[in-house]
Structures are given as C-alpha cells and as structure tokens.
Amino acid sequence: MKPFAYLRPGSVAEAVRAGAGHPGARFLGGGTNLVDLMKLGVESPALLVDVTRLPLDRVTPTADGGLRIGATVRNSDLAAHPDVRRRYPALSQALLAGASGQLRNTATTGGNLLQRTRCPYFQDVSKPCNKRTPGSGCPAREGAHRDLAVLGHSQECVATNPSDMAVALAALDATVQLHGPEGERTVPVTDFHRLPGDNPDQDTVIRPGELLTEVVLPPPPDGAVSLYRKARDRASYAFALASVAAVLGVRDGRVERVALAFGGLAHRPWRARVAEDMIRGAQPVEDVLTRAVDAELAAATPLRDNGFKVVLARRLAVAALTELGSRTGSA
C-alpha cells in the first residue's frame, strides 16, 4: 500500500489551488479508471483531490440553444437526459456503447475524457512503456498491437484513446472548459487530446493544476441528424476496434453540413477533415461517401496485425453516412 493524502475541496478555486500546489496530485471523480491504475501501480498520486461534491453535476441549456454539461455528471445520467437523447443522439448512443451499466452509473463526464489508454503494455508495470516511463521504449510496435493505432501514431507510441464519448463530442464540435492557476480557458474537444509524437506521456493539452469543469455543446444544426456506431469483439463491455460518430445535414439534395470522427484508430478521436471536405456540397450517395472515406483513411499506417481496422472503419463510416443520408430523404 502506497500512502497518499486526500482532500475534499469546497470550491473549484480550492481544488485548483490544491492541484497546482502538489505536483503529484490527481483529481478524483468516479475513479473508475484512476483507482484501477492505482491498484496496478501505474498511478501513485501523492494527493487525491475529490471533486465529486463540487457543483459540477448539472446539465443546463446555454443562451444560444446548446447544452452545458458539468464535469461530474454521471455517464448514465447524461445518456438518459431528454435533451441529449432528442438533440444529440450520437452522444447518448456513444455513452451507452461504453463500459457496463454499473460503471456508467459511477463514471463522470470529465473522467471519461481523461481516461487513459488500455494498451496492455501501459497497464503492466513490468513492461517498458514510453507513455508510462518516457524513453523506456514501445514494445507494442513489435508485440501485441491488434487493438492499437493505425492513424497518427509514432515510433514512440501506438496506443489508442479508449473513450466512446469523446468521439461523439468531437463530431458534435463540443468544447471543454478548463480552470487553472492562470484562469479559465476553452479548448475544442478536437484539440484536447494529443497525438503521441515524441511525448506520448502527455495525453491531453491540460496544464499542471488545471481542472476540467464542463463540456459545452453548440446547438445542433437545423435539420442535421447524427449517430454513433461501434465495432468490438463482443456485444458488451468491450473497447472499440473501430467506431464512428457522424453528423449529416442535407439541403436540396446536397450535403450542407457534415462531421465525421473515428474512434479506436488513434491516440485521440480522429476528426475526418479530408473526408468532410469531399462530402460537403456533394450528393450523399454511396460512391461519393466511399471515395471520401477512402481518401481520409489513406493516411493510415497499420502495423503487422491491425490492418483490418482500416477496412472495418471504412465500412462503419460509409454505412453510418449512408444511413443518415437515407434519413434526410436524399439518398
């Protein structure tokens, strides 16, 4: 047992001061990932700052018609929220595709975004891992990498981001609000997680002492529809081999609005900008969608055993976009 200190702050400001004042501090929400990593010896915080009693557990409308989601809103509550189910179905579907019912009842919005990779080398402290110990190596590249990255990886790391929710938020153009010693700032979800590069130990752009306090969804585009689809090894409680969140709006037979994000393929949710540019303004028909998705996935560099993920992601994306096109009556 490694001893650690515990603090239950009375305000966001107190939590930030505690986090900034203790380099080994970690913010504790539901604990469904952090506590597991502590048991494995991957994480050994000197201080746990429990933020679950802070007033960050509400979902409220924004002035422009969007939604503001507190960082400690439970995944199950967010998935079931009437406004989320009606106006942002891709988000509700992504949440319900993740983990088990028991875990969703505990896991929080902020914790979901901050969960760490499930790469087996990262979770096994007897193995080298650049994400856990920079400079020690990445045995996954030549070892067990079937479930790992095909996009955006580096010589230093081939881990994937495990979040389903983050993929939907990326397609929905959500932002995250961060409070830190230097004040508040807003970061798009698409820029929140980092690609590994030479510093795979840095999962996100969060600065020391910063606390994620809320996620903000913009109002959904008029007439647009969305969905989330996930492929995994079994029907429940499994991380994505590949997943896709898609948003589509069509006017006069042409795509006016499109957003596409992949999960399970990279170190962060992969927003498919190349595909979106090719689809926007075109008819949402299968050959157009297929060419666009193929152009996006041309950047993939699969390893020895995970090339199947490219094919899987292609089929998921084309099927999702085709389905959304049919819902608009335009395909």
C-alpha positions in Angstrom: 0.0 0.0 0.0 1.4 3.4 -1.0 0.1 6.2 1.3 -1.5 9.3 -0.2 -3.3 12.3 1.1 -7.0 13.0 0.4 -8.7 16.4 0.1 -12.4 17.2 -0.5 -12.3 20.9 -1.6 -15.3 23.2 -1.1 -14.9 25.1 -4.4 -13.3 24.9 -7.8 -10.8 27.5 -6.8 -9.7 25.4 -3.8 -9.4 22.3 -6.0 -7.3 24.2 -8.5 -5.0 25.6 -5.7 -4.6 22.1 -4.3 -3.8 20.6 -7.7 -1.3 23.3 -8.6 0.4 23.1 -5.2 1.1 19.4 -5.3 2.8 18.1 -8.4 1.8 14.6 -7.6 -1.9 15.4 -7.2 -4.8 13.9 -9.2 -8.4 15.0 -9.4 -10.8 12.2 -8.4 -14.2 11.9 -10.0 -15.9 8.5 -10.3 -12.5 6.8 -10.0 -13.4 4.0 -12.5 -10.1 4.5 -14.3 -7.8 6.2 -11.8 -8.4 3.8 -9.0 -7.8 0.8 -11.3 -4.5 2.4 -12.3 -3.5 2.9 -8.7 -4.2 -0.7 -8.0 -2.0 -1.7 -10.9 0.8 0.6 -9.7 0.6 2.7 -12.9 -0.6 5.8 -10.9 0.7 6.7 -7.5 -0.6 10.1 -6.7 0.7 11.9 -3.6 -2.7 13.6 -3.2 -6.3 12.8 -4.4 -8.5 15.9 -4.8 -12.1 14.7 -4.6 -14.2 16.9 -6.9 -17.4 14.9 -6.7 -19.0 17.2 -4.2 -18.4 20.4 -6.2 -21.5 21.9 -8.1 -20.4 20.4 -11.4 -23.2 17.8 -11.7 -25.7 19.6 -13.8 -26.8 19.7 -17.5 -28.1 23.2 -18.3 -29.1 25.0 -21.6 -26.8 27.7 -22.9 -28.1 31.1 -24.1 -27.6 30.1 -27.8 -29.5 26.8 -27.5 -26.7 24.4 -26.8 -26.0 22.4 -23.6 -23.6 22.9 -20.8 -22.5 19.6 -19.1 -20.8 19.6 -15.7 -17.7 17.6 -15.3 -19.2 15.3 -12.6 -22.4 14.5 -14.5 -22.5 10.7 -14.5 -22.4 8.9 -17.8 -25.7 7.1 -17.3 -27.5 10.4 -16.4 -26.1 12.1 -19.4 -27.0 9.3 -21.8 -30.6 9.4 -20.4 -31.0 13.2 -20.4 -34.0 14.1 -22.6 -32.2 16.9 -24.4 -29.2 14.7 -25.2 -31.4 11.8 -26.5 -33.5 14.1 -28.6 -31.0 16.7 -29.9 -27.6 14.9 -29.7 -28.4 11.2 -30.3 -24.8 10.3 -31.2 -23.7 11.3 -27.8 -26.3 9.2 -26.0 -25.5 6.2 -28.2 -21.8 6.6 -27.6 -22.2 6.7 -23.8 -24.5 3.6 -23.9 -21.9 1.8 -26.0 -19.2 2.3 -23.3 -18.4 0.1 -20.3 -21.2 -1.6 -18.3 -24.3 -0.1 -16.6 -22.6 -0.2 -13.2 -19.6 1.7 -14.5 -21.7 4.3 -16.3 -23.5 4.9 -13.0 -20.2 6.0 -11.5 -18.1 7.3 -14.3 -18.2 11.1 -14.9 -18.0 13.3 -18.0 -14.7 14.7 -17.1 -13.2 11.4 -16.1 -14.4 9.8 -19.4 -12.5 12.4 -21.3 -9.4 12.0 -19.2 -9.3 8.1 -19.1 -6.0 6.6 -20.2 -5.3 4.1 -22.8 -6.0 0.4 -22.3 -2.8 -0.7 -24.1 -1.6 -3.8 -22.2 2.0 -2.6 -22.0 0.9 0.7 -20.4 -1.1 -1.2 -17.8 1.7 -3.7 -17.0 4.4 -2.0 -14.9 6.8 -5.0 -15.5 7.0 -3.9 -19.2 8.6 -0.9 -20.7 6.2 1.8 -22.0 7.0 5.3 -23.2 3.7 6.6 -22.1 4.3 5.4 -18.6 8.1 5.9 -18.4 9.3 8.2 -21.2 12.4 6.8 -23.0 11.8 3.2 -22.0 10.5 2.0 -25.4 7.3 0.9 -27.1 7.2 -3.0 -27.2 3.7 -2.8 -28.7 5.1 -1.9 -32.1 6.5 -5.4 -32.5 4.4 -7.1 -29.8 0.6 -7.3 -29.2 -0.9 -4.4 -31.2 -4.0 -5.9 -32.8 -6.2 -3.3 -30.9 -3.9 -0.4 -31.3 -3.5 2.7 -33.5 -3.4 2.8 -37.3 -3.6 6.6 -37.6 -1.4 9.3 -36.1 0.9 7.0 -34.2 4.7 7.5 -33.8 7.8 5.4 -33.2 7.3 6.3 -29.5 3.7 5.1 -29.1 0.9 3.2 -30.9 -1.7 3.5 -28.1 -5.3 4.4 -28.7 -7.8 6.6 -26.9 -10.4 4.4 -25.3 -13.3 6.9 -25.0 -16.5 6.4 -26.9 -18.0 9.7 -25.6 -15.0 11.7 -26.8 -15.6 10.5 -30.4 -19.2 11.8 -30.4 -18.2 15.1 -28.8 -15.5 15.6 -31.5 -18.1 15.2 -34.2 -20.5 17.5 -32.4 -17.9 20.3 -32.2 -18.0 20.4 -28.4 -15.6 22.4 -26.3 -14.1 21.8 -22.8 -13.8 24.4 -20.1 -10.6 24.3 -18.0 -9.9 26.2 -14.8 -6.3 26.6 -13.7 -3.9 28.8 -11.8 -3.8 31.2 -14.8 -7.6 31.5 -15.1 -10.1 29.9 -17.4 -9.7 28.8 -21.0 -11.8 26.9 -23.6 -10.4 24.1 -25.8 -12.2 22.4 -28.7 -12.6 18.6 -28.0 -10.8 18.0 -31.3 -7.7 19.7 -29.9 -8.0 18.5 -26.3 -6.2 15.1 -26.8 -2.7 15.0 -28.3 -1.1 12.7 -30.9 1.8 10.9 -29.3 4.7 12.4 -31.2 7.9 12.3 -29.1 5.9 12.9 -25.8 3.3 10.1 -25.5 3.2 10.5 -21.8 1.1 13.7 -22.4 -2.4 12.6 -23.2 -4.0 16.0 -23.4 -3.3 19.7 -23.5 -4.2 20.1 -19.8 -1.6 22.2 -18.0 -0.4 21.5 -14.4 -3.2 22.2 -11.9 -6.0 22.7 -14.4 -9.4 21.2 -13.7 -11.8 20.3 -16.4 -15.1 21.8 -15.2 -17.6 21.4 -18.0 -18.2 20.4 -21.6 -20.2 22.7 -23.9 -22.2 21.5 -26.9 -23.2 24.0 -29.5 -26.8 24.0 -30.8 -27.3 21.2 -33.3 -27.5 22.4 -36.9 -31.1 22.8 -38.2 -32.2 19.6 -39.9 -29.0 17.7 -39.2 -29.1 14.1 -37.9 -26.4 12.2 -36.0 -25.4 8.7 -34.9 -22.7 6.6 -33.3 -21.6 3.2 -34.4 -19.0 0.9 -32.7 -17.4 -2.4 -33.7 -15.9 -4.5 -30.9 -15.0 -8.1 -30.1 -18.2 -8.7 -28.0 -21.5 -7.0 -27.6 -20.9 -5.5 -24.2 -18.2 -4.1 -22.1 -15.5 -4.0 -24.7 -13.5 -1.1 -26.2 -13.8 -0.2 -29.8 -11.8 -1.9 -32.5 -13.2 1.0 -34.6 -16.1 3.4 -34.1 -17.6 6.3 -35.9 -19.7 9.4 -35.0 -21.3 11.2 -37.8 -23.5 14.3 -38.3 -25.2 15.0 -41.6 -27.4 17.8 -42.9 -28.8 17.9 -46.4 -30.4 20.7 -48.3 -31.8 20.4 -51.9 -30.2 17.1 -52.3 -26.7 18.3 -51.4 -24.7 17.9 -48.2 -24.8 21.2 -46.4 -23.3 20.0 -43.0 -21.1 17.0 -42.3 -18.9 16.0 -39.4 -17.2 12.6 -39.1 -15.0 11.3 -36.3 -13.3 7.9 -35.8 -12.6 6.2 -32.5 -10.3 3.2 -31.8 -7.9 4.2 -34.5 -5.6 6.8 -32.9 -4.3 8.4 -29.8 -7.2 10.8 -29.9 -10.6 10.9 -31.6 -9.8 11.3 -35.3 -11.8 14.1 -36.9 -12.0 13.2 -40.6 -11.5 16.6 -42.2 -10.3 15.3 -45.6 -13.5 13.2 -45.9 -15.7 16.0 -44.8 -14.3 18.4 -47.4 -15.0 15.9 -50.1 -18.6 15.2 -49.0 -19.7 18.8 -48.3 -21.6 20.1 -51.3 -22.0 16.6 -52.9 -24.9 14.2 -53.0 -24.9 11.8 -50.1 -24.7 8.7 -52.3 -22.6 5.6 -51.5 -19.9 6.1 -54.2 -19.2 9.7 -53.1 -19.1 8.7 -49.4 -16.8 5.7 -50.1 -14.3 7.8 -52.1 -14.3 10.4 -49.3 -13.7 7.9 -46.5 -11.0 6.1 -48.5 -9.2 9.4 -49.0 -9.3 10.0 -45.2 -8.0 6.5 -44.4 -5.2 6.7 -47.0 -3.2 8.3 -44.2 -3.4 5.1 -42.1 -0.2 3.2 -41.5 -1.2 -0.1 -39.9 1.2 -2.4 -38.1 1.6 -6.1 -38.6 -1.6 -7.3 -37.1 -4.1 -4.4 -37.2 -4.6 -3.6 -40.9 -8.2 -5.0 -40.6 -9.1 -1.9 -38.6 -8.8 0.3 -41.7 -11.3 -1.9 -43.6 -13.6 -2.0 -40.5 -13.5 1.7 -40.1 -14.3 2.3 -43.8 -17.3 0.1 -43.7 -18.6 1.6 -40.5 -18.2 5.2 -41.8 -19.8 4.5 -45.2 -22.7 2.6 -43.6 -23.3 5.4 -41.0 -23.2 8.2 -43.5 -25.5 6.3 -45.9 -28.0 5.7 -43.1 -28.0 9.3 -42.2 -28.4 10.3 -45.9 -31.5 8.0 -46.1 -33.0 9.7 -43.1 -32.9 13.0 -44.8 -34.8 11.5 -47.8 -31.8 12.4 -50.0 -30.0 9.2 -50.7 
